[in-house]
Amino acid sequence: MPSRPARLSHVIGVDDAPFAREHRGDVPVVGAVFAGLRLEGVLSTRVRRDGRNATAAIAAMISGCRFYAQAHVVLLQGIAVAGFNVVDLAALHDALALPVVVVARRLPDLPAIRDALLSRVRGGRRKWALIERAGPMEPVAGVYVQRAGISLEDAGALISRLSVHGRLPEPLRAAHLIAGGLATGESRGRA
């Protein structure tokens, strides 16, 4: 009988595109759809820089695509996209009826994030509350995660299985590269 993480074979990795510091407005967000280690498709949407629409936009992007019926889990590269457009992890999990895992290479500097949100970002208190409600970042498989709808053990097994070229799972690595290429004409930086 296969273990539970093996059934989590259809994964959608989500990352935002890079943008200039002075940019205001919408930022592209990319979803890389994987079946095991094979890229099956690419999704895209846009979210407002430092806005409040990331959860709804990502949920609509995924639930409206032809890959949704086969999807098993969603991976996010960080809990915020487009600057401080914070994803409501529980609401995204509920909207999609799929496990959601936030992945970060390093433990975020939460006091600095809290200070920035509360002092410089419109709606910062609400956004900080979403980060707190998502729970603490937990170390697993060489990265840090926040999660909804999946155990730490299963999240770790999934990340380990999908991390072929470094610590980042392939769906996130691909989403990062595609988003960078979309925004700048070619992908740059570490994926």
C-alpha positions in Angstrom: 0.0 0.0 0.0 1.5 3.4 -1.0 2.3 5.9 1.7 0.1 9.0 1.9 2.7 11.4 0.4 3.0 9.3 -2.8 -0.7 10.2 -3.4 0.2 13.9 -3.3 1.6 13.7 -6.8 -0.2 16.6 -8.5 1.2 19.8 -7.1 0.8 23.4 -8.0 3.7 25.7 -7.1 2.9 29.4 -6.9 5.4 32.4 -6.9 5.2 36.0 -7.9 7.2 37.8 -10.5 9.9 40.3 -9.6 9.0 44.0 -9.7 10.8 47.3 -9.4 10.8 48.9 -5.9 8.9 51.9 -7.2 6.2 49.7 -9.0 2.6 50.4 -8.1 -0.2 48.3 -9.4 -0.6 44.7 -10.3 2.2 42.0 -10.2 2.1 38.7 -12.1 1.7 35.5 -10.1 2.5 32.2 -11.8 1.4 28.6 -11.0 3.5 25.7 -12.2 1.5 22.6 -12.4 3.4 19.3 -11.8 2.5 15.6 -12.1 5.3 14.1 -10.1 8.5 15.8 -11.4 7.0 16.6 -14.8 5.8 20.1 -15.6 2.2 19.7 -16.9 1.1 23.3 -17.3 1.5 26.9 -16.3 -1.1 29.2 -14.8 -1.1 33.0 -14.2 -3.0 35.7 -12.5 -2.3 39.2 -11.2 -2.4 40.6 -7.7 -2.2 44.1 -6.4 1.2 45.1 -4.9 0.8 45.3 -1.1 -2.9 44.7 -1.7 -5.5 42.3 -0.2 -6.5 40.1 -3.2 -3.8 37.4 -3.2 -6.0 34.7 -1.6 -9.0 35.3 -3.9 -6.8 35.6 -7.0 -4.8 32.4 -6.3 -8.0 30.5 -5.5 -9.6 31.6 -8.7 -6.5 30.9 -10.8 -6.4 27.3 -9.5 -10.1 26.5 -9.2 -10.8 27.8 -12.7 -8.1 25.8 -14.4 -8.4 22.4 -16.1 -5.7 20.9 -13.7 -7.8 21.6 -10.6 -9.6 18.3 -10.6 -6.3 16.4 -10.4 -4.5 18.7 -7.9 -3.5 17.3 -4.6 -1.6 20.2 -2.9 -0.6 23.8 -3.4 2.9 25.1 -2.5 3.5 28.8 -2.0 7.0 30.4 -2.0 6.3 32.6 1.1 3.0 33.7 2.7 3.0 37.0 0.8 3.2 37.8 -2.9 3.6 41.2 -4.6 5.3 42.7 -1.6 2.9 42.5 1.4 -0.2 41.0 -0.3 -0.6 38.3 2.4 -2.3 35.0 1.6 -4.9 33.8 4.1 -3.7 30.2 4.4 -6.8 28.8 6.0 -9.1 30.6 3.6 -7.1 29.3 0.6 -7.2 25.8 2.0 -11.0 26.1 2.5 -11.6 27.6 -0.9 -9.7 24.9 -2.8 -10.3 22.0 -0.5 -6.6 21.2 -0.9 -3.7 21.2 1.5 -1.6 24.4 1.3 2.1 24.6 2.3 4.1 27.8 2.5 7.8 27.1 1.9 10.7 29.4 2.8 14.4 28.7 2.5 15.3 30.7 5.6 13.4 31.5 8.8 11.8 35.0 8.2 12.7 37.9 10.4 9.2 38.1 11.9 9.9 41.2 14.1 11.1 43.1 11.1 8.1 42.0 9.1 5.7 42.9 11.9 7.3 46.4 12.2 7.1 47.0 8.5 3.5 45.9 8.3 2.4 47.9 11.3 4.3 51.1 10.4 4.3 51.3 6.6 1.7 49.1 5.0 -2.0 50.0 4.7 -4.0 47.3 6.4 -0.9 46.0 8.1 -2.7 44.9 11.3 -5.0 42.6 9.4 -2.0 41.3 7.3 0.0 40.6 10.5 -3.0 38.8 12.0 -3.1 36.5 8.9 0.6 35.7 9.3 0.1 34.9 13.0 -3.0 32.8 12.3 -1.0 30.7 9.8 1.1 29.5 12.7 4.8 29.4 13.3 7.3 28.4 10.6 8.4 24.9 11.2 11.7 23.3 10.0 11.3 20.3 7.8 13.3 18.8 4.9 15.9 21.6 4.9 13.3 24.4 4.6 10.7 26.2 6.8 7.0 25.7 6.3 3.6 26.9 7.4 0.8 24.6 6.5 -3.0 24.0 6.3 -4.6 20.7 5.7 -1.5 18.5 5.8 0.7 17.1 8.6 4.3 18.2 9.1 5.4 14.7 8.3 3.6 14.6 5.0 4.7 18.1 4.1 8.3 17.1 4.7 8.0 13.9 2.7 6.5 15.8 -0.2 9.2 18.5 -0.1 11.9 15.9 0.0 10.5 14.0 -2.9 10.1 17.1 -5.0 13.4 18.8 -4.2 15.7 17.5 -6.9 18.0 20.5 -7.6 18.5 22.0 -4.1 16.2 22.5 -1.2 13.3 24.1 -3.1 10.6 21.8 -4.5 10.6 21.7 -8.3 7.1 23.2 -8.6 8.3 26.3 -6.7 11.6 26.4 -8.6 9.7 26.3 -11.9 7.2 28.9 -10.9 10.0 31.2 -9.8 11.9 30.8 -13.1 8.8 31.3 -15.2 7.6 34.3 -13.3 11.1 35.9 -13.6 11.2 35.2 -17.3 7.7 36.6 -17.8 8.5 39.9 -15.9 12.0 40.6 -17.2 12.4 38.6 -20.4 14.7 36.0 -18.8 14.8 34.3 -15.4 17.5 35.5 -13.0 18.6 34.8 -9.5 18.5 31.7 -7.5 15.5 29.5 -8.0 
